[in-house]
Amino acid sequence: MLYFMEETDGAFDAAADGVAYPLSSFRGFYATGTQTTLEMHFTPLLDHGGEDASDKVTLTITSDKHKEVIQDLTRKFNEGPHSDGFIVVADDSNSVFASTYITGCANAVTAVD
């Protein structure tokens, strides 16, 4: 499972504050055209009715480090075995990130076409 927590206060008090996706639902990375964000797209958790829909997590990253983040996460996904099957990609509450270039995240569990 890939884990993302977007709240810095540790409270699960809004929809999608914390989400976890199976690695098998990961569809890919998307550079948004900004220097400090990188999207990760997933098969939707909820049925949104669209074949091409995807959930997204927007990572906040160090400026222009898209390639390095993708490399770090790809290594993390492929190393193994993971003792508990749980990979923290971005946990804003505890300042735990799978790459030194990730500084935060925003979760969107509403599908994006």
Secondary structure as GFF3:
##gff-version 3
##sequence-region A 1 113
A	DSSP	beta_strand	2	5	.	.	.	ID=ss1
A	DSSP	beta_strand	18	21	.	.	.	ID=ss2
A	DSSP	three_ten_helix	23	25	.	.	.	ID=ss3
A	DSSP	beta_strand	26	31	.	.	.	ID=ss4
A	DSSP	beta_strand	37	42	.	.	.	ID=ss5
A	DSSP	beta_strand	54	61	.	.	.	ID=ss6
A	DSSP	alpha_helix	66	78	.	.	.	ID=ss7
A	DSSP	beta_strand	87	91	.	.	.	ID=ss8
A	DSSP	beta_strand	96	97	.	.	.	ID=ss9
A	DSSP	beta_strand	102	112	.	.	.	ID=ss10
###
